[in-house]
Amino acid sequence: TFGASIPPYAFPDTGRGIEVDIIREALAVSGVELEPVFVPARRIAFEFIQGKVDAASKDQGEDLTTHGGIYGDVSVQFQDVIFTLEERALTLSDPSDLSDLRVVAFQNASKHYSDWLSPLQDSANYSETADQSLQVKMLHRGRADAIVAALNIVQYLTKLVAEEGKID
């Protein structure tokens, strides 16, 4: 399974993407053909645990060895960043700096960055979304003060959303 909304790493409509292609080629060396399944990030580990897929691209914080999983080498490393708009001139050096901001993170981000995001989880100003293009739109439209996402994903989606005329 792969995340359904993480371009340029996975494109459900074509069954391709950086991460999908790397794993496809690695499996092909052993004569295994990849049949990618795309689901929201929150369901990646669940699909594996339920036996609906043979492998998961990520564990989303769940130890899959207890469900028969075997971990391989990391195929793709994400550089996650907290993004704000330059004109806001926000300084974020401590988790408490996020407490009064509207923050939208990728799905399950609080599991990966609990020091920074767990304190926000009960706040109406914090949310997580599987649709990362929504994060970009919310930031640029002033509906979020900060977003937590991978650098390459935000760069790709910002360009795409701007080309579609949905943000300046």
N, CA, C and O of each residue as an XYZ file, in Angstrom:
672
protein
N       0.841     -1.194      0.000
C       0.000      0.000      0.000
C       0.877      1.245      0.000
O       1.985      1.252      0.536
N       0.356      2.276     -0.605
C       1.012      3.579     -0.676
C      -0.010      4.640     -0.297
O      -1.216      4.430     -0.429
N       0.483      5.784      0.176
C      -0.390      6.913      0.454
C      -1.028      7.424     -0.831
O      -0.385      7.465     -1.880
N      -2.286      7.811     -0.743
C      -3.045      8.218     -1.929
C      -2.836      9.669     -2.326
O      -3.268     10.081     -3.403
N      -2.187     10.442     -1.485
C      -2.083     11.866     -1.792
C      -0.691     12.397     -1.451
O      -0.546     13.319     -0.648
N       0.326     11.807     -2.069
C       1.682     12.272     -1.780
C       2.513     12.477     -3.052
O       3.586     11.892     -3.195
N       2.022     13.299     -3.962
C       2.832     13.595     -5.141
C       4.064     14.413     -4.726
O       3.948     15.234     -3.816
N       5.186     14.235     -5.323
C       5.528     13.426     -6.498
C       5.944     11.993     -6.165
O       6.490     11.303     -7.026
N       5.699     11.534     -4.945
C       6.122     10.204     -4.534
C       5.169      9.104     -4.986
O       5.606      7.981     -5.234
N       3.883      9.403     -5.096
C       2.890      8.421     -5.519
C       1.749      9.127     -6.238
O       1.191     10.109     -5.748
N       1.419      8.603     -7.404
C       0.297      9.118     -8.208
C      -0.689      7.979     -8.438
O      -0.462      7.139     -9.310
N      -1.776      7.934     -7.677
C      -2.735      6.844     -7.829
C      -3.296      6.701     -9.246
O      -3.560      5.584     -9.691
N      -3.480      7.807     -9.952
C      -4.093      7.723    -11.279
C      -3.199      7.023    -12.303
O      -3.708      6.464    -13.275
N      -1.883      7.042    -12.107
C      -0.969      6.383    -13.052
C      -0.270      5.167    -12.452
O       0.350      4.388    -13.176
N      -0.368      5.001    -11.122
C       0.334      3.906    -10.469
C       1.836      4.103    -10.457
O       2.600      3.140    -10.385
N       2.253      5.351    -10.529
C       3.675      5.688    -10.595
C       4.023      6.690     -9.510
O       3.198      7.001     -8.651
N       5.237      7.190     -9.551
C       5.727      8.176     -8.602
C       7.102      7.760     -8.118
O       7.507      6.614     -8.311
N       7.821      8.672     -7.494
C       9.191      8.390     -7.061
C       9.251      7.139     -6.177
O      10.011      6.213     -6.462
N       8.463      7.114     -5.121
C       8.508      5.984     -4.191
C       7.994      4.704     -4.844
O       8.594      3.642     -4.679
N       6.916      4.792     -5.566
C       6.333      3.617     -6.221
C       7.327      3.025     -7.215
O       7.525      1.810     -7.244
N       7.948      3.868     -8.022
C       8.887      3.389     -9.041
C      10.139      2.754     -8.423
O      10.637      1.750     -8.933
N      10.646      3.330     -7.335
C      11.816      2.749     -6.666
C      11.483      1.356     -6.140
O      12.251      0.413     -6.332
N      10.351      1.232     -5.487
C       9.961     -0.070     -4.932
C       9.642     -1.058     -6.053
O       9.990     -2.235     -5.954
N       8.989     -0.598     -7.110
C       8.686     -1.467     -8.253
C       9.975     -2.068     -8.828
O      10.053     -3.272     -9.075
N      10.979     -1.215     -9.037
C      12.237     -1.684     -9.629
C      13.007     -2.592     -8.671
O      13.627     -3.562     -9.107
N      12.976     -2.293     -7.388
C      13.654     -3.147     -6.406
C      13.022     -4.540     -6.372
O      13.734     -5.539     -6.274
N      11.723     -4.609     -6.451
C      11.038     -5.903     -6.454
C      11.284     -6.657     -7.760
O      11.415     -7.881     -7.758
N      11.346     -5.938     -8.859
C      11.529     -6.560    -10.172
C      12.841     -7.335    -10.251
O      12.921     -8.345    -10.951
N      13.868     -6.873     -9.541
C      15.161     -7.574     -9.518
C      14.974     -9.008     -9.023
O      15.684     -9.917     -9.454
N      14.021     -9.204     -8.120
C      13.741    -10.541     -7.582
C      12.613    -11.245     -8.329
O      12.168    -12.319     -7.924
N      12.156    -10.643     -9.411
C      11.093    -11.253    -10.201
C       9.700    -11.043     -9.643
O       8.763    -11.740    -10.031
N       9.553    -10.083     -8.730
C       8.255     -9.796     -8.125
C       7.634     -8.589     -8.830
O       8.295     -7.568     -9.017
N       6.369     -8.709     -9.219
C       5.672     -7.610     -9.878
C       4.837     -6.837     -8.855
O       4.045     -7.420     -8.114
N       5.024     -5.546     -8.829
C       4.287     -4.682     -7.899
C       2.907     -4.357     -8.460
O       2.771     -3.946     -9.613
N       1.894     -4.548     -7.632
C       0.540     -4.101     -7.936
C       0.181     -3.086     -6.856
O      -0.350     -3.459     -5.810
N       0.465     -1.808     -7.096
C       0.263     -0.814     -6.033
C      -1.210     -0.598     -5.687
O      -2.087     -0.590     -6.551
N      -1.440     -0.424     -4.398
C      -2.758     -0.085     -3.870
C      -2.581      1.240     -3.144
O      -1.666      1.393     -2.334
N      -3.453      2.194     -3.433
C      -3.342      3.533     -2.846
C      -4.503      3.768     -1.890
O      -5.667      3.591     -2.247
N      -4.164      4.168     -0.671
C      -5.162      4.426      0.359
C      -4.745      5.680      1.132
O      -3.585      6.086      1.063
N      -5.673      6.294      1.864
C      -5.258      7.408      2.734
C      -4.175      6.924      3.701
O      -4.185      5.770      4.130
N      -3.249      7.810      4.036
C      -2.105      7.449      4.885
C      -2.526      6.701      6.143
O      -1.848      5.767      6.571
N      -3.613      7.098      6.719
C      -4.071      6.492      7.972
C      -4.403      5.001      7.809
O      -4.417      4.254      8.787
N      -4.670      4.577      6.570
C      -5.075      3.188      6.330
C      -3.936      2.285      5.853
O      -4.145      1.082      5.695
N      -2.746      2.825      5.621
C      -1.650      2.010      5.070
C      -1.365      0.800      5.958
O      -1.416     -0.335      5.483
N      -1.070      1.022      7.226
C      -0.764     -0.082      8.140
C      -1.992     -0.963      8.354
O      -1.869     -2.185      8.431
N      -3.166     -0.359      8.450
C      -4.407     -1.106      8.677
C      -4.644     -2.134      7.566
O      -5.018     -3.274      7.841
N      -4.426     -1.730      6.322
C      -4.626     -2.641      5.190
C      -3.695     -3.850      5.301
O      -4.093     -4.974      4.995
N      -2.457     -3.617      5.737
C      -1.506     -4.708      5.924
C      -1.945     -5.609      7.073
O      -1.962     -6.832      6.935
N      -2.296     -5.013      8.192
C      -2.711     -5.774      9.376
C      -3.930     -6.637      9.065
O      -4.037     -7.764      9.549
N      -4.844     -6.110      8.261
C      -6.057     -6.848      7.893
C      -5.797     -7.921      6.821
O      -6.691     -8.699      6.489
N      -4.579     -7.956      6.290
C      -4.245     -8.942      5.273
C      -4.771     -8.609      3.893
O      -4.825     -9.477      3.022
N      -5.159     -7.366      3.684
C      -5.692     -6.959      2.379
C      -4.591     -6.693      1.361
O      -4.842     -6.689      0.156
N      -3.358     -6.469      1.852
C      -2.191     -6.253      0.989
C      -1.024     -7.060      1.558
O      -1.029     -7.442      2.729
N      -0.025     -7.313      0.709
C       1.138     -8.093      1.134
C       2.244     -7.246      1.737
O       3.120     -7.769      2.426
N       2.214     -5.939      1.485
C       3.285     -5.064      1.966
C       2.742     -3.655      2.174
O       1.727     -3.266      1.596
N       3.443     -2.906      3.015
C       3.066     -1.515      3.291
C       4.294     -0.639      3.095
O       5.392     -0.992      3.526
N       4.108      0.494      2.450
C       5.234      1.394      2.211
C       5.647      2.141      3.473
O       6.785      2.601      3.577
N       4.744      2.263      4.423
C       5.010      2.955      5.683
C       4.243      2.254      6.790
O       3.252      1.570      6.536
N       4.710      2.430      8.023
C       3.994      1.805      9.133
C       3.132      2.786      9.915
O       2.337      2.379     10.763
N       3.287      4.078      9.632
C       2.493      5.118     10.301
C       2.559      5.008     11.822
O       1.583      5.291     12.517
N       3.718      4.593     12.331
C       3.904      4.524     13.776
C       3.450      3.216     14.408
O       3.541      3.065     15.626
N       2.974      2.288     13.628
C       2.509      0.976     14.108
C       3.632     -0.034     13.878
O       4.171     -0.103     12.773
N       3.994     -0.814     14.889
C       5.026     -1.842     14.729
C       4.416     -3.021     13.984
O       3.651     -3.798     14.556
N       4.760     -3.151     12.708
C       4.159     -4.194     11.881
C       4.810     -5.557     12.063
O       4.315     -6.545     11.520
N       5.926     -5.639     12.825
C       6.529     -6.949     13.081
C       5.586     -7.820     13.892
O       5.604     -9.044     13.763
N       4.770     -7.207     14.719
C       3.810     -7.982     15.518
C       2.678     -8.542     14.659
O       1.861     -9.328     15.138
N       2.634     -8.138     13.401
C       1.604     -8.609     12.463
C       2.242     -9.339     11.281
O       1.637     -9.471     10.217
N       3.486     -9.815     11.487
C       4.164    -10.564     10.437
C       4.993     -9.723      9.489
O       5.544    -10.249      8.522
N       5.094     -8.438      9.742
C       5.866     -7.556      8.877
C       7.364     -7.728      9.073
O       7.831     -8.042     10.168
N       8.098     -7.517      8.005
C       9.562     -7.537      8.042
C      10.014     -6.209      7.442
O       9.619     -5.863      6.329
N      10.824     -5.481      8.163
C      11.267     -4.174      7.697
C      12.470     -4.290      6.764
O      13.411     -5.038      7.029
N      12.420     -3.543      5.679
C      13.541     -3.451      4.748
C      14.219     -2.108      4.904
O      13.911     -1.338      5.814
N      15.136     -1.842      4.014
C      15.814     -0.556      4.018
C      14.850      0.545      3.594
O      13.888      0.293      2.868
N      15.106      1.743      4.043
C      14.287      2.895      3.681
C      14.499      3.197      2.196
O      15.633      3.318      1.734
N      13.405      3.315      1.462
C      13.509      3.598      0.031
C      13.462      5.091     -0.267
O      14.059      5.555     -1.239
N      12.759      5.834      0.560
C      12.612      7.283      0.365
C      12.619      7.944      1.739
O      11.942      7.487      2.660
N      13.380      9.012      1.869
C      13.356      9.781      3.109
C      12.671     11.112      2.839
O      12.995     11.806      1.875
N      11.728     11.456      3.692
C      11.005     12.713      3.575
C      11.658     13.757      4.465
O      12.076     13.452      5.582
N      11.745     14.969      3.980
C      12.266     16.080      4.775
C      11.059     16.912      5.198
O      10.633     17.818      4.482
N      10.519     16.595      6.363
C       9.333     17.293      6.850
C       9.717     18.640      7.438
O      10.740     18.776      8.109
N       8.876     19.629      7.174
C       9.155     21.021      7.528
C       7.858     21.671      8.008
O       6.766     21.265      7.613
N       7.991     22.671      8.855
C       6.848     23.525      9.193
C       6.946     24.741      8.282
O       7.926     25.484      8.329
N       5.920     24.938      7.450
C       5.893     26.042      6.497
C       4.984     27.153      6.999
O       3.909     26.894      7.539
N       5.422     28.384      6.817
C       4.586     29.564      7.031
C       4.834     30.484      5.845
O       5.771     30.273      5.075
N       4.007     31.485      5.699
C       4.229     32.446      4.626
C       5.234     33.494      5.082
O       5.194     33.953      6.224
N       6.123     33.864      4.192
C       7.189     34.803      4.512
C       6.642     36.129      5.046
O       7.193     36.710      5.980
N       5.556     36.593      4.441
C       5.021     37.891      4.868
C       4.485     37.892      6.300
O       4.302     38.956      6.891
N       4.233     36.708      6.860
C       3.788     36.627      8.249
C       4.944     36.850      9.225
O       4.717     37.225     10.375
N       6.163     36.625      8.784
C       7.373     36.815      9.604
C       7.277     36.094     10.950
O       7.645     36.649     11.986
N       6.788     34.873     10.926
C       6.672     34.076     12.146
C       8.006     33.411     12.465
O       8.731     32.979     11.568
N       8.315     33.337     13.747
C       9.502     32.633     14.200
C       9.043     31.417     14.995
O       8.321     31.541     15.984
N       9.472     30.250     14.549
C       9.081     29.010     15.210
C      10.338     28.305     15.688
O      11.028     27.657     14.900
N      10.636     28.425     16.964
C      11.832     27.793     17.502
C      11.520     26.840     18.649
O      12.406     26.140     19.138
N      10.273     26.814     19.073
C       9.865     25.996     20.209
C       8.429     25.532     19.955
O       7.653     26.267     19.344
N       8.057     24.334     20.408
C       6.682     23.868     20.199
C       5.616     24.854     20.677
O       4.539     24.933     20.087
N       5.901     25.594     21.724
C       4.913     26.547     22.243
C       4.633     27.672     21.240
O       3.603     28.339     21.336
N       5.532     27.885     20.285
C       5.318     28.917     19.264
C       4.137     28.593     18.360
O       3.621     29.479     17.679
N       3.701     27.335     18.343
C       2.566     26.922     17.515
C       1.227     27.046     18.235
O       0.174     26.942     17.606
N       1.258     27.264     19.538
C       0.041     27.165     20.348
C      -1.092     28.097     19.934
O      -2.258     27.736     20.092
N      -0.794     29.268     19.415
C      -1.861     30.198     19.013
C      -2.075     30.234     17.502
O      -2.795     31.095     16.997
N      -1.455     29.305     16.781
C      -1.555     29.296     15.327
C      -2.533     28.224     14.847
O      -2.765     27.221     15.521
N      -3.092     28.462     13.673
C      -3.903     27.446     12.997
C      -2.930     26.580     12.195
O      -2.298     27.046     11.247
N      -2.823     25.306     12.597
C      -1.834     24.399     12.019
C      -2.553     23.231     11.347
O      -3.436     22.605     11.932
N      -2.154     22.952     10.106
C      -2.683     21.806      9.373
C      -1.497     20.924      8.997
O      -0.573     21.368      8.316
N      -1.532     19.676      9.445
C      -0.429     18.748      9.214
C      -0.881     17.590      8.324
O      -2.073     17.384      8.098
N       0.100     16.847      7.831
C      -0.235     15.636      7.084
C      -0.797     14.612      8.060
O      -0.572     14.700      9.267
N      -1.531     13.643      7.526
C      -2.185     12.642      8.360
C      -1.166     11.865      9.188
O      -0.161     11.387      8.662
N      -1.430     11.746     10.470
C      -0.588     11.045     11.451
C       0.705     11.777     11.790
O       1.609     11.179     12.373
N       0.814     13.042     11.442
C       2.020     13.813     11.750
C       2.282     13.855     13.252
O       3.436     13.862     13.682
N       1.230     13.883     14.043
C       1.418     13.972     15.496
C       2.111     12.727     16.061
O       2.726     12.800     17.125
N       2.024     11.596     15.373
C       2.736     10.394     15.813
C       4.234     10.530     15.554
O       5.052      9.991     16.299
N       4.583     11.247     14.502
C       5.982     11.401     14.136
C       6.649     12.561     14.874
O       7.848     12.518     15.151
N       5.888     13.575     15.184
C       6.435     14.791     15.801
C       5.649     15.143     17.062
O       5.121     16.247     17.198
N       5.585     14.187     17.969
C       4.756     14.359     19.163
C       5.209     15.531     20.029
O       4.373     16.195     20.641
N       6.511     15.799     20.095
C       6.983     16.922     20.909
C       6.364     18.238     20.438
O       6.015     19.096     21.248
N       6.232     18.382     19.128
C       5.724     19.627     18.559
C       4.208     19.626     18.411
O       3.568     20.656     18.616
N       3.629     18.485     18.058
C       2.216     18.489     17.662
C       1.239     17.915     18.675
O       0.066     18.289     18.663
N       1.676     17.027     19.542
C       0.755     16.469     20.534
C       0.081     17.529     21.394
O      -1.111     17.405     21.677
N       0.804     18.575     21.825
C       0.133     19.604     22.624
C      -1.001     20.312     21.871
O      -1.866     20.927     22.494
N      -1.000     20.230     20.558
C      -2.016     20.916     19.752
C      -3.242     20.056     19.480
O      -4.274     20.580     19.061
N      -3.156     18.770     19.705
C      -4.198     17.854     19.264
C      -5.594     18.159     19.784
O      -6.574     17.884     19.092
N      -5.711     18.703     20.946
C      -7.035     19.011     21.494
C      -7.511     20.407     21.109
O      -8.592     20.833     21.517
N      -6.719     21.105     20.338
C      -7.058     22.470     19.936
C      -7.914     22.457     18.671
O      -7.700     21.648     17.768
N      -8.875     23.357     18.624
C      -9.693     23.522     17.420
C      -8.859     24.094     16.272
O      -9.282     24.061     15.117
N      -7.673     24.618     16.593
C      -6.798     25.208     15.578
C      -5.839     24.205     14.947
O      -4.984     24.585     14.148
N      -5.973     22.918     15.301
C      -5.084     21.896     14.746
C      -5.894     20.841     14.016
O      -6.925     20.376     14.505
N      -5.405     20.466     12.823
C      -6.037     19.370     12.096
C      -4.999     18.645     11.258
O      -3.919     19.168     10.983
N      -5.346     17.438     10.862
C      -4.508     16.648      9.973
C      -5.353     16.262      8.769
O      -6.551     16.007      8.895
N      -4.725     16.222      7.607
C      -5.457     15.903      6.385
C      -4.665     14.955      5.507
O      -3.437     15.017      5.459
N      -5.372     14.076      4.812
C      -4.744     13.185      3.843
C      -4.485     13.916      2.532
O      -3.577     13.553      1.784
N      -5.282     14.945      2.252
C      -5.158     15.708      1.003
C      -4.180     16.850      1.216
O      -4.547     17.907      1.729
N      -2.938     16.634      0.819
C      -1.919     17.643      1.100
C      -2.036     18.873      0.211
O      -1.482     19.919      0.550
N      -2.737     18.783     -0.914
C      -2.971     19.991     -1.709
C      -3.873     20.943     -0.931
O      -3.788     22.159     -1.099
N      -4.731     20.392     -0.085
C      -5.582     21.212      0.775
C      -4.731     22.026      1.746
O      -5.051     23.182      2.023
N      -3.658     21.444      2.263
C      -2.749     22.179      3.148
C      -2.193     23.414      2.438
O      -2.202     24.518      2.982
N      -1.714     23.205      1.222
C      -1.115     24.298      0.448
C      -2.143     25.393      0.202
O      -1.842     26.575      0.369
N      -3.343     25.015     -0.189
C      -4.403     25.997     -0.458
C      -4.765     26.760      0.817
O      -4.932     27.979      0.787
N      -4.884     26.045      1.929
C      -5.252     26.705      3.189
C      -4.191     27.709      3.622
O      -4.520     28.796      4.095
N      -2.926     27.352      3.464
C      -1.850     28.264      3.841
C      -1.893     29.521      2.984
O      -1.829     30.633      3.509
N      -2.001     29.357      1.688
C      -1.966     30.502      0.772
C      -3.237     31.341      0.806
O      -3.215     32.510      0.420
N      -4.331     30.769      1.255
C      -5.592     31.521      1.355
C      -5.818     32.110      2.745
O      -6.856     32.715      3.014
N      -4.824     31.925      3.632
C      -4.924     32.496      4.969
C      -5.804     31.712      5.919
O      -6.194     32.235      6.963
N      -6.126     30.481      5.590
C      -6.960     29.650      6.468
C      -6.120     28.798      7.415
O      -6.651     28.149      8.315
N      -4.804     28.806      7.204
C      -3.858     28.146      8.103
C      -2.661     29.078      8.254
O      -2.255     29.752      7.308
N      -2.112     29.102      9.452
C      -0.923     29.916      9.701
C       0.352     29.132      9.420
O       1.385     29.703      9.068
N       0.261     27.810      9.581
C       1.416     26.946      9.366
C       0.934     25.586      8.895
O      -0.145     25.129      9.273
N       1.748     24.946      8.064
C       1.456     23.570      7.664
C       2.697     22.723      7.918
O       3.825     23.211      7.846
N       2.471     21.458      8.214
C       3.555     20.506      8.432
C       3.483     19.495      7.300
O       2.496     18.772      7.159
N       4.546     19.453      6.487
C       4.548     18.576      5.321
C       5.970     18.380      4.827
O       6.898     19.049      5.279
N       6.124     17.457      3.900
C       7.435     17.199      3.303
C       7.765     18.291      2.296
O       6.911     18.733      1.528
N       9.010     18.710      2.319
C       9.477     19.786      1.450
C       9.139     19.529     -0.022
O       8.540     20.387     -0.670
N       9.513     18.367     -0.555
C       9.271     18.088     -1.973
C       7.788     18.044     -2.320
O       7.391     18.448     -3.413
N       6.976     17.558     -1.399
C       5.530     17.510     -1.649
C       4.969     18.922     -1.739
O       4.199     19.224     -2.651
N       5.342     19.787     -0.807
C       4.836     21.164     -0.818
C       5.338     21.914     -2.050
O       4.579     22.663     -2.665
N       6.592     21.725     -2.412
C       7.099     22.391     -3.610
C       6.332     21.938     -4.848
O       5.946     22.766     -5.673
N       6.111     20.652     -4.983
C       5.382     20.113     -6.128
C       3.938     20.630     -6.145
O       3.460     21.126     -7.165
N       3.263     20.508     -5.017
C       1.851     20.905     -4.960
C       1.662     22.411     -5.105
O       0.682     22.850     -5.707
N       2.578     23.208     -4.567
C       2.472     24.661     -4.710
C       2.521     25.042     -6.182
O       1.727     25.861     -6.644
N       3.440     24.455     -6.907
C       3.547     24.737     -8.342
C       2.284     24.275     -9.078
O       1.747     25.003     -9.913
N       1.820     23.076     -8.768
C       0.631     22.531     -9.419
C      -0.616     23.370     -9.131
O      -1.368     23.706    -10.046
N      -0.831     23.704     -7.871
C      -2.009     24.474     -7.478
C      -1.950     25.886     -8.066
O      -2.981     26.435     -8.454
N      -0.768     26.470     -8.134
C      -0.607     27.792     -8.750
C      -0.908     27.729    -10.242
O      -1.560     28.624    -10.780
N      -0.438     26.673    -10.918
C      -0.708     26.518    -12.354
C      -2.200     26.351    -12.627
O      -2.691     26.761    -13.679
N      -2.911     25.757    -11.691
C      -4.365     25.586    -11.821
C      -5.113     26.870    -11.515
O      -6.331     26.941    -11.675
N      -4.378     27.890    -11.071
C      -4.991     29.180    -10.756
C      -5.728     29.207     -9.426
O      -6.547     30.095     -9.189
N      -5.444     28.233     -8.547
C      -6.154     28.164     -7.274
C      -5.464     28.931     -6.162
O      -6.043     29.142     -5.096
N      -4.202     29.359     -6.410
C      -3.495     30.241     -5.485
C      -2.618     31.173     -6.320
O      -2.323     30.886     -7.479
N      -2.206     32.292     -5.721
C      -1.281     33.190     -6.399
C       0.124     32.673     -6.230
O       1.071     33.283     -6.727
